């Protein structure tokens, strides 16, 4: 697949029915390996293994409704009280992160209400603090996961 600007991890893949599948440690099942899934899995492992985000508080591809439309969020990380803390939108590595991607995650966050939003294509990552801010506050690194938020 693509070489990403994220740390490597112990990847578990298998071939079945002419497709390649990757094991998702959050959903505890194999998922068809697409470029976006490659980024999502690398980013999940980065957050868990390098930033110590608790695996049990991740939700992957959860459904949400915006303007009566059914959408799916890529990654939502909840705080210890079960409230959305960070929303992450993943794009394939060959997709440039344009204003459209930032608008998408902002629209999703109108429903989710996470304190932080992030966008990644595996090559670059952007993270913003949103709640209590007149304008989103760009962060130069990902926040530490709080014991209490």
C-alpha positions in Angstrom: 0.0 0.0 0.0 1.2 3.6 0.6 4.1 4.6 2.8 2.6 7.1 5.3 4.0 9.8 7.5 2.9 7.7 10.6 4.7 5.1 12.6 4.5 1.5 11.4 2.7 -1.1 13.5 2.2 -4.8 13.5 -0.2 -5.0 10.5 -2.4 -8.1 10.3 -3.8 -8.7 6.8 -5.3 -11.6 4.9 -6.4 -12.3 1.4 -9.9 -13.7 0.9 -12.3 -13.7 -2.1 -9.8 -11.8 -4.2 -9.6 -8.9 -1.7 -7.1 -7.9 0.9 -8.5 -7.4 4.5 -6.9 -5.6 7.4 -7.7 -6.4 11.1 -9.2 -3.5 13.0 -8.3 -3.7 16.7 -11.3 -1.5 17.7 -14.0 -3.3 15.8 -12.3 -6.6 16.3 -12.8 -7.8 12.8 -11.2 -7.8 9.3 -12.1 -4.8 7.1 -11.6 -4.5 3.3 -8.3 -2.7 2.8 -8.9 0.5 0.9 -6.5 3.5 0.9 -8.7 5.3 3.4 -8.8 2.2 5.7 -5.0 2.0 5.5 -4.8 5.6 6.8 -7.5 5.0 9.5 -5.7 1.9 10.8 -2.3 3.6 10.9 -3.9 6.6 12.7 -5.7 4.4 15.3 -2.5 2.6 16.1 -0.6 6.0 16.3 -3.1 7.4 18.8 -3.1 4.3 20.9 0.5 3.2 20.8 2.3 6.6 20.7 -0.1 9.0 22.4 -1.7 6.5 24.8 -5.3 7.2 23.9 -7.5 4.5 25.5 -8.6 1.9 22.9 -11.8 1.3 24.7 -13.0 4.8 24.1 -12.8 4.7 20.3 -15.8 4.4 18.0 -15.1 3.7 14.3 -17.5 4.6 11.4 -20.3 5.6 13.7 -23.5 6.8 12.1 -24.8 10.3 12.5 -27.6 12.4 11.1 -27.1 15.9 9.7 -29.9 17.7 7.9 -31.9 14.4 7.7 -28.9 12.8 5.9 -27.2 9.7 7.2 -23.5 10.2 7.4 -20.6 8.2 9.0 -17.8 9.6 11.2 -14.4 7.9 10.7 -13.1 8.0 14.2 -14.7 9.4 17.4 -12.8 9.2 20.7 -14.9 9.7 23.8 -13.8 11.1 27.1 -14.1 8.9 30.3 -17.7 10.3 30.8 -18.7 8.9 27.4 -19.0 12.2 25.7 -17.4 12.8 22.3 -13.9 14.3 22.9 -12.2 14.1 19.4 -13.6 13.7 15.9 -11.2 12.5 13.2 -11.8 12.5 9.4 -9.5 10.2 7.4 -8.8 10.6 3.7 -6.8 8.4 1.3 -3.1 9.4 1.0 -3.6 10.7 -2.5 -6.4 13.1 -1.5 -5.2 16.6 -0.8 -6.6 18.0 2.4 -8.5 21.0 1.1 -11.1 23.3 2.7 -13.7 20.7 1.6 -12.3 18.1 4.1 -12.3 20.7 6.9 -15.8 21.7 6.1 -16.9 18.1 6.2 -15.5 17.5 9.7 -16.9 20.8 10.9 -20.4 19.8 9.7 -20.1 16.4 11.3 -19.0 18.1 14.5 -22.2 20.2 14.6 -23.9 16.9 15.4 -21.2 15.2 17.5 -20.0 18.2 19.5 -16.4 17.1 20.1 -13.9 19.4 21.8 -11.2 18.6 19.2 -11.4 17.8 15.4 -8.7 16.4 13.2 -8.2 15.6 9.6 -5.5 13.3 8.1 -4.5 11.7 4.9 -1.7 9.8 6.6 0.8 12.2 5.1 -0.2 15.3 7.1 -2.4 15.7 10.2 -4.3 18.8 11.4 -5.9 19.1 14.8 -8.1 21.9 16.1 -9.7 22.8 19.4 -13.3 23.8 18.7 -15.4 24.2 21.8 -15.3 27.5 23.6 -13.5 29.1 20.7 -14.8 31.9 18.5 -12.7 30.4 15.7 -11.1 26.9 15.7 -7.7 27.0 17.4 -5.0 25.1 15.3 -2.8 22.9 17.5 0.8 22.1 16.6 0.4 18.6 18.1 -2.3 16.3 19.3 -3.5 16.9 22.8 -2.8 14.4 25.6 -5.8 12.3 26.5 -7.2 13.8 29.8 -7.9 11.7 32.8 -10.9 14.0 33.4 -12.2 16.3 30.8 
